[in-house]
Amino acid sequence: MEGIEIIGLIAATLTTASFLPQVYKTWKTKDVSGLSLPMFSMFFVGVALWIVYGFYKDSISLIIGNSIAVINSFLLIFFKIKYHNKKH
């Protein structure tokens, strides 16, 4: 593994982990008022395309980081749709 790929793995870990508190908070509180469905939808498509690009470039950091990010963004989209009419 090249040194630059290690930097990519560290970056992927940090950027992916940054979503976990939001996913957890949304799941626990069911408060989706601050989430933007268009933003997370575009983000979801973008990270899905990064996964494709990662396979094309044979980059494990792109594949792993964006695979986790696509799951996190999917969960937030799911919560936004599921809880959008819930009162807290």
Sequence and secondary structure as in RCSB ss.txt:
>XXXX:A:sequence
MEGIEIIGLIAATLTTASFLPQVYKTWKTKDVSGLSLPMFSMFFVGVALWIVYGFYKDSISLIIGNSIAVINSFL
LIFFKIKYHNKKH
>XXXX:A:secstr
  HHHHHHHHHHHHHHHTTHHHHHHHHHH   TT  HHHHHHHHHHHHHHHHHHHHHT HHHHHHHHHHHHHHHH
HHHHHHHHTT   
